[in-house]
Amino acid sequence: MNILVTGANGQLGNEIRLLSQGSQDHYIFTDVTQVEGLETTYLDITDLQAIREMVKSQQVKCIINCAAFTNVDAAESKADLAELLNAQAPHNLAVAIKEADGLLVHISTDYVFGKEPYNKPCREDQQGTPTGVYGLTKLHGEQQIIASGCQYIIIRTAWLYSEFGKNFVKTMLQLTATKPQLKVVFDQVGTPTYAGDLARAILDIVSKRKYQGHTGIYHFSNEGVCSWYDFTQLIARLAGHTQCDIQPCHSEEFPSPVQRPAYSVLDKTKIKETFGLSIPYWTDSLRKCMKGLGALKTES
């Protein structure tokens, strides 16, 4: 099967690159940016005709959409661009893959939740109540895909990090190594997700054709629950950055254009039971990523 990956130079796209090596399927990695050393085909997913032409010429039967406008704060002042990339572009992909009678795997976010107060893990059928433009446009993207009538697997994830690009783990490694004291919010709770684990789950579903008869919305993050403060504490401890005094603080101490979800733990029961997945605990995956970064000093 020929599989098209969009946003291939991002965190998830790069993990898929690694895991797809040796696959019996043929992967076409696309992006609007070029990275030295990475073979990337240019594709603008806001251009429906360009997508159609590539799907037809490459005989694509599956699209994995890793592309998105993910800057949560910037989305508040760039709503039109966020809507274009997070809603209209997924619609374009859905239209093109439907015409090819193929599958669209689309990555969404825990930010589709957040406005209503709750304290138990979010299920797939829970109503989306986003608090800002980013979450709203991602929700619109889901709705556009469903309305298109294509075969789809929408996977909502959260707190993504990896060895690639910019992410929370890399930022905290740098800050805890250079700052004598650091304040990190403790009133936002969720689950970190190692992009390598998400990529492995996607490839398992796609390569083994497990999706047949099971299209729909699913949730995926690593197992467990923590706050950003807890996350930072373990990053620093594993890196041996014991000299940094990490203190918990409230979200209001860091003013932001958008209110972030206070509790966005995702219920993963459906994806585990439907596809027979085993999902690693978040601390184990963090150790794996930090080892890959060469930052793991202790296993404690």
C-alpha positions in Angstrom: 0.0 0.0 0.0 1.2 3.5 -0.8 1.0 5.8 2.2 1.3 9.6 2.1 2.6 11.3 5.3 2.0 15.1 5.6 4.0 17.2 8.1 6.7 14.7 7.7 9.4 16.9 9.2 7.7 17.4 12.5 8.0 15.3 15.6 5.5 12.6 14.7 6.4 12.6 11.0 10.1 12.0 11.9 9.2 9.1 14.2 7.1 7.5 11.4 10.1 7.9 9.1 12.2 5.9 11.5 9.6 3.2 12.2 8.6 2.7 8.6 12.1 1.7 7.4 11.8 -1.8 6.1 8.0 -1.7 5.9 6.3 -3.6 3.2 4.3 -0.5 2.5 5.6 2.4 0.5 5.8 5.7 2.3 5.8 9.2 0.6 7.0 11.8 3.1 5.7 15.4 2.3 6.0 18.8 3.9 6.2 22.5 2.9 9.7 22.7 4.4 12.9 20.9 3.5 15.4 19.5 6.0 18.9 18.7 5.0 19.4 14.9 4.9 15.7 14.1 4.8 14.0 13.1 1.5 10.9 15.2 1.5 8.4 15.8 -1.3 6.8 19.3 -1.3 3.1 19.3 -0.8 0.8 22.2 0.2 -2.2 20.6 1.8 -4.2 23.8 1.5 -4.2 23.1 -2.3 -6.9 20.5 -3.0 -5.9 20.0 -6.6 -2.2 19.4 -5.6 -3.3 16.7 -3.2 -5.6 15.1 -5.8 -2.8 15.0 -8.3 -0.3 13.4 -5.8 -2.8 10.9 -4.6 -3.6 9.9 -8.2 0.0 9.9 -9.5 1.3 8.0 -6.5 -1.7 5.7 -6.2 -2.1 6.6 -2.5 -4.5 4.5 -0.5 -3.7 6.0 3.0 -2.9 9.5 4.2 -1.4 10.1 7.7 -1.9 13.8 8.4 0.7 15.0 10.9 0.5 18.6 9.7 -1.2 21.4 11.8 -0.9 24.9 13.1 0.1 24.0 16.7 1.2 27.3 18.2 -1.6 27.7 20.8 -1.0 31.3 21.8 -0.3 32.5 18.2 -3.5 30.9 17.0 -5.5 33.6 19.0 -4.2 36.3 16.7 -3.9 34.2 13.5 -7.4 32.6 13.6 -7.7 32.5 9.8 -4.4 30.7 9.3 -5.2 28.3 12.1 -8.6 27.5 10.5 -7.0 27.0 7.1 -4.4 24.6 8.3 -6.4 22.8 11.0 -9.8 22.6 9.4 -9.8 23.3 5.7 -6.6 21.4 4.9 -7.8 18.2 6.6 -11.0 18.6 4.6 -9.0 18.7 1.5 -7.2 15.5 2.5 -10.5 13.8 3.3 -12.0 14.8 -0.1 -8.9 13.5 -2.0 -8.6 10.2 -0.2 -12.3 9.6 -0.5 -12.1 9.9 -4.2 -9.3 7.2 -4.1 -11.4 5.0 -1.8 -8.6 5.1 0.8 -8.1 5.9 4.5 -7.3 9.2 6.3 -5.5 9.0 9.6 -5.7 12.4 11.2 -4.0 13.6 14.4 -6.1 15.8 16.7 -5.7 17.1 20.2 -6.9 17.1 23.8 -7.5 20.9 23.3 -10.9 20.1 21.8 -11.8 19.7 25.6 -11.2 22.1 28.5 -14.1 24.5 29.0 -16.4 22.3 31.0 -15.1 21.3 34.5 -14.5 17.5 34.9 -12.2 15.2 36.7 -12.3 11.9 35.0 -10.6 10.9 31.7 -12.2 12.3 28.5 -13.9 9.8 26.3 -14.2 9.9 22.5 -18.0 10.6 22.6 -17.6 13.5 25.1 -18.7 16.9 23.7 -15.9 19.1 22.6 -15.7 22.4 24.5 -12.5 24.1 23.4 -11.3 27.2 25.2 -9.3 28.9 22.4 -8.8 29.2 18.7 -6.4 26.3 18.4 -8.8 23.8 20.0 -11.8 25.2 18.1 -10.0 24.9 14.7 -8.9 21.3 15.5 -12.5 20.4 16.4 -13.6 22.0 13.1 -11.1 19.8 11.3 -12.5 16.6 12.9 -16.0 17.7 11.9 -15.0 18.4 8.3 -13.4 15.0 8.0 -16.5 13.2 9.4 -18.8 15.3 7.1 -16.7 14.4 4.0 -17.8 10.8 4.2 -14.3 9.4 3.9 -12.9 6.4 5.8 -11.1 7.9 8.7 -9.2 7.3 12.0 -9.0 10.4 14.1 -6.5 10.1 16.9 -6.6 12.8 19.7 -3.3 13.0 21.6 -1.7 15.3 24.2 1.6 16.8 25.4 3.6 15.4 22.5 7.4 15.2 22.8 10.3 13.4 21.1 14.0 13.6 20.2 13.0 15.8 17.2 12.1 19.5 17.0 11.1 21.8 19.8 9.2 20.4 22.7 8.6 20.6 26.5 11.2 17.9 27.4 14.0 19.7 25.4 13.0 23.1 26.8 13.0 21.8 30.4 16.3 20.0 29.9 17.9 23.3 28.9 16.2 25.4 31.6 16.9 23.1 34.5 20.5 22.9 33.4 20.9 26.7 33.4 18.4 28.2 35.9 18.9 28.2 39.7 15.1 28.2 40.1 12.2 27.4 37.9 8.4 27.8 38.4 6.1 25.3 36.6 2.3 25.1 36.7 0.8 22.3 38.8 -2.8 23.0 38.1 -2.8 21.7 34.5 -3.1 17.9 34.5 -2.8 15.4 31.6 -0.5 12.8 30.2 2.8 13.2 28.3 2.9 11.4 25.0 6.1 10.1 23.4 5.8 10.6 19.7 7.6 7.3 19.1 4.8 5.4 20.9 2.1 7.2 18.9 3.9 6.5 15.6 4.2 2.8 16.5 0.5 2.6 17.3 -0.4 4.3 14.0 1.8 2.0 11.9 0.5 -1.0 13.7 -3.1 0.0 12.9 -2.3 0.8 9.3 0.3 -1.8 8.3 -1.8 -4.7 9.7 -5.0 -3.2 8.2 -6.6 -3.3 11.6 -8.6 -0.2 10.7 -10.9 -2.1 8.4 -14.4 -1.9 9.9 -13.2 0.2 12.8 -13.1 3.8 11.5 -13.9 6.6 14.0 -12.4 8.8 16.7 -9.8 7.4 19.2 -7.7 8.7 22.0 -4.0 8.0 22.5 -1.4 9.2 25.1 0.9 7.3 27.3 -0.5 5.7 30.4 -0.7 7.6 33.7 -1.4 11.1 34.9 0.8 14.1 36.0 1.0 17.8 36.0 3.5 19.9 34.1 5.3 20.4 37.5 5.5 16.6 38.0 6.7 16.2 34.4 9.5 18.7 34.9 10.6 17.2 38.2 11.2 13.8 36.6 12.9 15.3 33.6 15.4 17.2 35.9 15.9 14.2 38.1 16.6 11.8 35.2 19.0 14.3 33.7 20.8 14.8 37.1 19.9 18.5 37.1 19.5 18.6 40.9 20.9 22.1 41.3 17.7 23.7 39.9 15.0 24.5 42.5 11.7 23.6 40.8 8.7 25.2 42.4 5.0 24.6 41.6 2.9 27.6 40.7 -0.6 28.5 39.4 -1.4 29.0 35.8 -2.3 32.7 36.4 1.3 33.4 37.2 2.0 32.9 33.4 -0.5 35.0 31.6 -1.6 33.6 28.2 -3.9 34.7 25.4 -5.8 31.4 25.9 -7.0 29.4 28.8 -5.5 25.9 28.7 -7.4 22.8 29.7 -7.0 22.2 33.5 -7.7 18.5 33.1 -7.2 16.7 29.8 -6.4 13.2 30.7 -7.6 11.0 27.7 -9.4 7.7 28.2 -7.6 5.2 26.0 -9.9 2.2 26.6 -11.4 2.2 23.1 -8.1 2.3 21.1 -6.6 -0.5 23.3 -9.6 -2.8 23.1 -10.3 -2.2 19.4 -6.8 -2.6 18.1 -5.2 -4.7 20.8 -2.6 -2.1 21.7 -0.4 -2.1 24.8 0.6 1.5 25.8 3.7 2.2 27.8 3.6 4.2 31.1 4.7 7.8 30.7 7.8 7.6 32.9 9.1 4.6 31.0 8.7 6.4 27.7 10.3 9.6 29.0 13.4 7.6 30.0 13.5 6.1 26.5 13.4 9.5 24.9 16.0 11.0 27.2 18.3 8.1 26.5 17.9 8.8 22.8 18.8 12.4 23.5 21.8 11.4 25.5 20.4 13.2 28.5 19.6 10.2 30.8 22.0 10.3 33.8 20.1 8.3 36.3 17.2 5.8 36.3 15.9 7.0 39.7 
